[in-house]
Amino acid sequence: MHHGSCLCGAITFAVTGSLPAPNACHCVQCRKQSGHVWASVDVDRGALTVTGTPTWFASSDKARRGFCATCGSFLFWDPLLGDKTAVAMGAFDAATGTQLARHIFVSQKGDYYDIADGLPQNPR
């Protein structure tokens, strides 16, 4: 079981089971909402338990983004189709035992940094 929360603790979550390898997203939306790169792990919705009420922002016709209305922590990226939800890696309370798998949307990355860790870089 992996536990996490927003900065103020109004929203907590738990993920049952092991976590798959996370992604680092460099898209414009993730950069604007998180302030930089957003690392997240895709988990089965059935393995995710959320306590508290996230505020949801419909960021596109394909997905919504969940955050805490009190402290502003960006916690979830939730596609409208499919059975997985992306959970912010930085919101977990303890070590996750995972390693970053890949970078996505690198075609939209900021010009102020380089990606030099040798991991796969997907344009989208």
C-alpha positions in Angstrom: 0.0 0.0 0.0 1.3 3.5 -0.9 -0.1 6.5 0.8 0.0 10.2 -0.1 -1.7 13.5 0.3 -1.9 17.1 -0.8 0.3 19.7 1.0 -2.4 20.6 3.6 -3.7 17.1 4.1 -7.3 17.8 3.1 -7.0 15.2 0.4 -5.3 11.8 1.1 -5.0 8.8 -1.2 -3.9 5.2 -1.1 -2.8 3.0 -3.9 -3.0 -0.8 -3.4 -0.3 -2.9 -4.9 3.0 -2.2 -6.5 3.5 0.9 -8.6 4.5 0.8 -12.2 7.3 2.9 -13.5 6.3 6.6 -13.7 6.5 9.1 -16.6 7.8 12.6 -16.6 5.5 14.8 -18.7 6.8 17.9 -20.3 3.6 19.1 -22.0 2.5 22.7 -21.7 -0.5 21.9 -19.5 1.6 19.9 -17.0 4.3 22.5 -16.9 1.8 25.3 -16.4 -0.1 23.5 -13.7 2.9 22.1 -11.8 5.4 24.8 -12.4 7.9 22.5 -14.2 7.9 18.8 -15.3 5.1 16.6 -13.8 6.1 13.1 -12.8 3.2 10.7 -12.4 2.4 7.0 -12.2 -0.6 5.5 -13.9 -2.6 3.3 -11.6 -5.8 1.3 -12.0 -8.7 3.3 -10.7 -9.8 0.3 -8.7 -6.5 0.4 -6.8 -6.8 4.1 -5.9 -8.8 5.3 -2.9 -9.2 9.0 -2.4 -10.3 10.6 0.9 -11.5 14.2 0.7 -12.9 15.9 -2.3 -10.5 17.0 -5.1 -11.6 19.9 -7.3 -11.6 18.8 -11.0 -10.6 21.0 -13.9 -11.6 19.8 -17.4 -8.3 20.5 -19.1 -9.4 19.1 -22.4 -12.2 17.0 -24.0 -10.1 13.9 -23.1 -9.0 14.4 -19.5 -9.5 16.3 -16.2 -7.0 17.3 -13.6 -7.6 16.9 -9.8 -6.2 19.3 -7.2 -6.8 20.5 -3.7 -8.9 23.6 -3.6 -7.4 24.5 -0.2 -3.6 24.3 -0.8 -3.6 24.0 -4.6 -1.6 20.7 -4.8 -2.0 19.1 -8.3 -2.6 15.4 -7.5 -4.4 13.6 -10.4 -4.6 13.5 -14.2 -7.7 11.5 -15.1 -8.5 10.5 -18.7 -12.3 10.3 -19.4 -11.8 7.0 -21.2 -9.9 4.1 -19.9 -9.4 2.6 -16.4 -6.3 4.3 -15.1 -5.6 7.6 -13.2 -2.2 9.3 -13.1 -1.1 10.1 -9.6 1.5 12.8 -8.8 4.8 11.1 -7.7 5.7 14.1 -5.5 2.5 13.6 -3.4 3.5 10.1 -2.0 4.4 10.2 1.7 7.3 7.7 1.5 9.6 6.0 -0.9 7.8 4.3 -3.8 10.4 1.8 -5.0 10.0 2.9 -8.6 12.3 4.5 -11.1 11.3 6.9 -13.9 10.6 5.0 -17.1 10.4 7.7 -19.8 9.8 11.3 -20.7 6.7 12.2 -22.6 5.6 15.3 -24.6 9.3 16.4 -24.9 8.3 18.3 -28.1 6.7 20.8 -25.7 9.4 20.9 -23.0 10.7 24.2 -21.7 13.8 25.8 -23.3 15.5 26.4 -20.0 16.5 22.8 -19.3 17.9 19.7 -21.0 16.9 16.1 -20.5 20.2 14.1 -20.1 19.3 11.0 -18.0 19.4 8.6 -21.0 15.8 7.5 -20.6 13.5 7.2 -23.7 12.1 10.6 -24.9 8.7 10.5 -26.6 7.7 13.5 -28.7 4.0 13.0 -27.5 
